[in-house]
Amino acid sequence: MNTIGCNEFLDRLGDWMEGQRPAEAHAHLRTCSNCRALAGDLDAIQQTAHSIALDEEPSPRVWLAVREQLEQEGLILPDRHVPAHGSASWLDVVFAAIPRPVLAGAYLAALIAVGAALTGPGRSRLDDARWLSGTENSTQPLSAQLDTAEQDTFSALKNADPVVAASLQKNLAIVDNYIALCEKSVREDPQDENARDYLYGAYQQKAALLAQMSDRGDFGR
Amino acid sequence: MAEPDAIRLAQQGDAAAFERLYQLHSRRVYSLCLRMVGNTAEAEDLTQEAFLQLFRKIATFRGESAFSTWLHRLAVNVVLMKLRKKSGKETSLEQVTEGDEEAGTPRRDFGAVDIELTGSIDRVNLQRAVDQLPPGYKSVFVLHDVQGYEHNEIAEIMGCSIGNSKSQLHKARMRLRDLLHEAVRAKAREERRAAGSSSGGEV
């Protein structure tokens, strides 16, 4: 069998790593421990590299930040719902009645100032508990009203085109998942204003989606 | 919404279309950024910057190349700019793909077989070694060996020839081999030192 030397093997190393592995190159490796070790190392690196590939999503904050920036630059229009008569009036009621967590946060800040006077400066678990409880108090009514709106919407969906209904339900599931993620972030760091803002934004997205569903009226029939 | 529709609608400023494009591509862009910088917070910032640049320029997208290739070219450029700021050196796609990052051809003295890496490479020490690669090597290695791009796609993303992509990849792997060998030797030295000091202490 033909065989090749080290220099020729090294010339072909790129092809070898691309999977072109002729018999003469195999023959060389059987007789050359240095080239064999080199090829083995490069194979090991390549195989381990595959294992460090990720399929992870960035946190929701990335999309929110992108979207906010694009809105500020006027590249996309804010996804504000313009209420039509009747069909989406509940949305106005929801947002008029419920203060933003940031606003609720101002109220909570006063509570914490009192708490700090008693417990001293610094961040504590007690503060976290107060922030968490305050945020939950301000978002639970909103969440409850959205649940009611969701039930009404699903009642209407019974007569909808199945394809449209499935699509809307899928979108709703995505938003619900996002809300769950934001709630988790708030629970992990109740004093993080951004986390509370994102949670509010998530509820707002759900409200906007439900409003759009209501606006579809006949749901594609 | 299919990608071509999303692109067309995003070019008209449709918010849902932007979000759809983000959903379609954010995982891959984020993974690329994360493997390039090795830090989740930084990778998220870079992902954000890449998509912002994409959406700012989307009206100019004419479909000459695949949308994903265009996006990844933007993302790689954003990462390289970040690495440039970190290192204080000028680094751009053009610079990192023009010729070699180190002068000369790949060296032929690949060393005696003192340690074989097979079995001693794990994800952690490989990522540590990748972090030490020069930007151009790192980009091609991450795109090809980690993310699974073909050389023709990398050539388009990096704006270089296919041959250049292959050459950079080969040099990246050789450099990684050196770095990993060095890490294994350093660990062995450390273990010997620790063993020596503990046995020396037992008088």
Interface residues (C-beta under 8 A of the other chain):
Chain A: C6 N7 L10 L13 G14 M17 E18 S33 N34 A37 L38 G40 D41 L42 D43 A44 I45 Q46 T48 A49 H50 S51 I52 A53 L54 D55 E56 E57 P58 S59 R61 V62 W63 A65 V66 R67 Q69 L70 E73 L75 I76 L77 P78 D79
Chain B: G13 D14 A15 A16 F18 E19 Y22 S26 R27 Y30 S31 L34 R35 A43 E44 T47 Q48 F51 L52 F55 R56 R108 F110 G111 A112 V113 E116 L117 T118 G119 I121 D122 R123 L126 Q127 V130 F141 D145 V146 Q147 G148 K166 S167 L169 H170 R173 M174 L176 R177 L180 H181
